[in-house]
Amino acid sequence: MHENELAAKVMDAAFLIHRELGPGLLESVYETVLIKLLTDNGLSVERQVAVPIIFQGISFDEGFRADLIVESKLIIELKSVERLQPVHSKQLLTYLRLTGCKLGLLINFGENLLKDGIKRVANGMPAV
């Protein structure tokens, strides 16, 4: 399945969750429920995936954890904050570059309207 198709399925699930649970819960609650919906739809989802950093040929596993990786293609970074900040998109772009994934979704369940809390981030750079 293409990244855009995966993103559409994730966004459908996120809208359902936000509609039923509303904003303001802990990020871990949204993560757990989103995983359940996606796996029930037959998608492979990895949770809290260590994203290694390679520096001068040495791999370091400390530091970054991607919230969710769907079908080894799409990174989902979840937030439950009042407003997204520019650093959140930069964080996701870094994950995309380090993993070689092409597309990521930044989803902020803290927004009153979820459509205001979803950002697509694309990686046009090769993995480091």
Stockholm file with secondary structure:
# STOCKHOLM 1.0

chainA/1-128         MHENELAAKVMDAAFLIHRELGPGLLESVYETVLIKLLTDNGLSVERQVAVPIIFQGISFDEGFRADLIVESKLIIELKSVERLQPVHSKQLLTYLRLTGCKLGLLINFGENLLKDGIKRVANGMPAV
#=GR chainA/1-128 SS CCHHHHHHHHHHHHHHHHHHHCSCSCHHHHHHHHHHHHHHTTCCEEEEEEEEEEETTEEEEEEEEEEEEETTTEEEEEECSSSCCHHHHHHHHHHHHHHTCSEEEEEETTSSSGGGGEEEEECCSCCC
#=GC SS_cons         CCHHHHHHHHHHHHHHHHHHHCSCSCHHHHHHHHHHHHHHTTCCEEEEEEEEEEETTEEEEEEEEEEEEETTTEEEEEECSSSCCHHHHHHHHHHHHHHTCSEEEEEETTSSSGGGGEEEEECCSCCC
//
